[in-house]
Amino acid sequence: MYSRFAGLILILAPAGLCQHAIELTVKIGVPTFESFQTGSFDFLATGLHAGDSATRRYTVGTGAVVRLPRHFEAEVDILYKRLGYDLDSTQPALPVVVTHTSTTANSWEFPLLAVYHPADVRHISPRLAAGVSFRAASGTSTQAECYPIASQYSSFCPSTSPASSPPDNHLNSRSFFGGTFGAGVEMPLGRVRLVPELRYTRWRADSGESGSLFDLRSNPNQLDFLVGITF
């Protein structure tokens, strides 16, 4: 189904480019769901492990829109998010100290959408969008730090200052492809158009085991509230 949407956009967009100018859009928004599914588990051989998703509550980006016949548009966006997760672990042989690991990364999303405008209502144009999205991560950074559960155990930590650590494989196995659906309106605002919308993406499942003791998984459901300014 997703490949059909992408094919439709790729077929219609060149025809539109021959007759219509490209309109640019700037987008800002807020992700409403966490990027990762997290929790905790306690296993005798490896200790206690707990995770927490550290999603930054903003989305920014830009895009291009091509007006097509019969109330259709083709839209392609580049959206940026800052994501991360924290992991806390204790070892059975040394349960008095906790290893805290914090990983952050840049998330880049590339939605490719077909947009339909049913009809204008008092200069306000509803819009429905459907298509596919791709994403990738860059700039991954991991910091690890040791801290005791009480001050008398501080000697068990060689250093309590955060130090760079090799990233684990969570982001390498993260799902990168999904289907996107949106609904919103277009409103004229002087020489530009304001486009608030809700956009839902259902990501495919992660590609495999993360290779980490803590089984962190991508959240397959993503819901963003976006506001676009098209000019």
C-alpha positions in Angstrom: 0.0 0.0 0.0 2.8 2.5 0.9 4.6 1.8 -2.4 1.4 2.7 -4.3 1.2 6.1 -2.6 4.9 6.8 -3.4 4.4 5.7 -7.0 1.3 8.0 -7.4 3.3 11.0 -6.1 6.3 10.3 -8.4 4.0 10.0 -11.4 2.0 13.2 -10.7 4.8 15.4 -9.5 6.7 15.8 -12.9 3.5 16.7 -14.7 2.8 19.4 -12.1 6.3 20.8 -12.3 5.9 21.5 -16.0 2.9 23.7 -15.3 3.2 25.1 -11.8 5.8 26.7 -9.7 7.2 25.1 -6.6 5.9 26.6 -3.3 8.2 26.4 -0.3 7.0 25.7 3.2 8.5 26.0 6.7 7.2 23.8 9.5 7.4 23.8 13.2 5.6 21.4 15.5 5.4 19.2 18.6 5.7 15.4 18.8 3.1 14.0 21.2 4.5 10.5 21.6 7.9 9.3 23.0 10.4 8.0 20.4 11.0 4.7 22.2 9.1 2.1 24.2 10.9 1.8 27.5 10.6 -0.1 30.8 12.8 -2.1 33.2 13.7 -5.7 34.0 15.6 -7.5 36.7 17.6 -10.6 35.7 19.7 -12.5 38.2 22.7 -12.9 35.8 22.9 -9.3 34.6 21.3 -7.2 37.3 18.6 -4.5 37.1 18.2 -2.4 33.9 15.8 0.5 33.4 15.3 2.7 30.4 13.7 6.1 29.8 13.0 7.8 26.5 14.3 11.4 26.3 12.3 12.9 23.4 12.7 16.6 22.9 9.4 18.3 22.4 9.9 20.0 19.1 10.0 19.4 15.3 11.3 21.8 12.7 11.7 21.5 9.0 11.1 22.7 5.5 9.6 21.3 2.4 8.3 21.9 -1.2 4.7 21.8 -2.5 3.6 21.4 -6.1 0.0 22.3 -7.0 -1.6 19.6 -9.3 -4.9 19.5 -11.1 -8.2 18.4 -9.5 -7.4 19.7 -6.0 -4.2 17.6 -5.6 -0.8 18.5 -4.4 2.6 16.7 -4.1 4.6 17.5 -1.0 8.0 16.5 0.2 9.4 17.5 3.6 12.6 17.3 5.6 11.8 17.3 9.3 14.3 17.4 12.2 13.9 16.0 15.7 16.3 15.6 18.6 15.9 12.2 20.3 17.5 10.2 23.0 17.2 7.6 25.7 18.7 7.0 29.1 19.7 3.6 30.6 20.4 2.7 34.2 22.0 -0.6 35.1 23.3 -2.3 38.2 25.5 -5.5 38.2 24.8 -8.5 40.6 28.5 -8.5 41.7 28.4 -4.8 42.6 24.7 -3.7 43.3 25.8 -0.6 45.3 26.7 1.5 42.2 24.6 2.4 39.1 25.9 2.9 35.6 23.9 5.7 33.9 24.2 5.9 30.1 22.6 8.8 28.1 22.4 8.6 24.3 21.3 11.4 22.0 21.0 11.7 18.2 19.6 13.7 15.4 16.5 12.3 13.7 15.8 13.2 10.1 12.5 12.3 8.5 11.6 12.6 4.8 7.8 12.3 4.2 6.6 12.0 0.6 2.9 12.9 0.5 0.0 13.2 -1.9 -2.4 15.9 -0.6 -6.1 16.4 -1.5 -8.2 19.4 -0.9 -11.9 18.4 -0.9 -13.4 21.9 -1.1 -12.9 25.5 0.2 -15.2 26.7 3.0 -15.1 30.5 3.5 -11.5 30.7 2.2 -10.4 27.8 4.5 -9.3 24.8 2.5 -9.4 21.4 4.3 -6.5 19.0 3.4 -6.0 15.3 3.6 -2.6 13.8 3.1 -1.2 10.2 2.7 2.1 8.8 1.7 5.3 7.3 3.0 8.1 8.5 5.3 11.7 7.5 5.6 14.0 8.4 8.5 17.7 8.3 9.5 19.8 9.1 12.6 23.0 11.0 12.7 25.4 12.6 15.2 24.9 9.8 17.8 26.6 10.6 21.1 26.7 8.5 24.3 27.8 9.6 27.8 28.3 7.1 30.6 28.7 7.8 34.3 29.0 5.8 37.5 27.3 6.9 40.7 26.8 5.1 44.1 23.5 4.5 45.7 24.9 6.0 48.9 27.9 8.2 49.7 29.7 5.4 51.6 30.0 3.5 48.4 31.6 6.2 46.4 35.0 4.4 46.4 33.5 1.8 44.1 33.2 4.3 41.3 36.5 5.1 39.7 35.1 8.4 38.5 31.7 10.1 38.8 32.2 12.5 35.9 30.4 11.7 32.6 32.7 10.2 30.0 32.2 9.4 26.3 31.2 5.8 25.6 30.7 3.8 22.4 27.0 3.9 21.4 25.0 0.7 21.6 23.2 -0.8 18.6 19.6 0.5 19.4 19.7 3.2 16.6 21.3 0.8 14.1 18.4 -1.6 14.3 15.7 1.2 14.4 12.9 1.0 11.9 13.3 3.5 9.1 10.2 3.2 6.9 6.5 3.9 7.5 3.2 5.1 6.2 2.0 8.7 7.0 -1.5 10.1 7.1 -2.5 13.7 7.9 -5.4 16.1 8.2 -5.5 19.8 8.5 -6.6 23.1 6.9 -5.0 25.9 4.8 -5.8 29.5 5.8 -4.7 32.6 3.9 -2.7 35.0 5.9 -1.6 38.0 3.8 0.9 36.8 1.2 1.4 33.4 2.9 -0.8 30.5 3.9 -1.0 29.0 7.4 -1.3 25.2 7.4 -2.0 23.6 10.9 -2.3 19.8 10.7 -2.1 16.6 12.6 0.2 14.0 11.1 0.3 10.3 12.1 3.0 7.9 11.1 3.0 4.2 11.6 6.6 2.9 11.5 7.6 -0.6 10.5 8.9 -2.7 13.3 12.6 -2.5 14.2 14.9 -4.6 12.1 16.2 -6.9 14.8 17.7 -7.4 18.2 19.4 -4.3 19.5 22.4 -6.2 21.0 22.0 -4.5 24.3 21.0 -6.0 27.7 18.0 -3.6 27.8 15.5 -4.3 25.0 14.7 -0.8 23.9 12.3 -0.6 21.0 11.2 2.2 18.7 7.6 3.4 19.2 5.8 2.4 16.1 3.2 5.1 16.6 4.1 8.8 15.9 1.7 11.7 16.1 2.9 15.2 15.4 1.1 18.5 15.5 2.6 20.7 12.8 2.1 24.3 11.7 3.3 25.1 8.2 3.8 28.5 6.6 3.6 28.2 2.8 4.8 31.0 0.5 
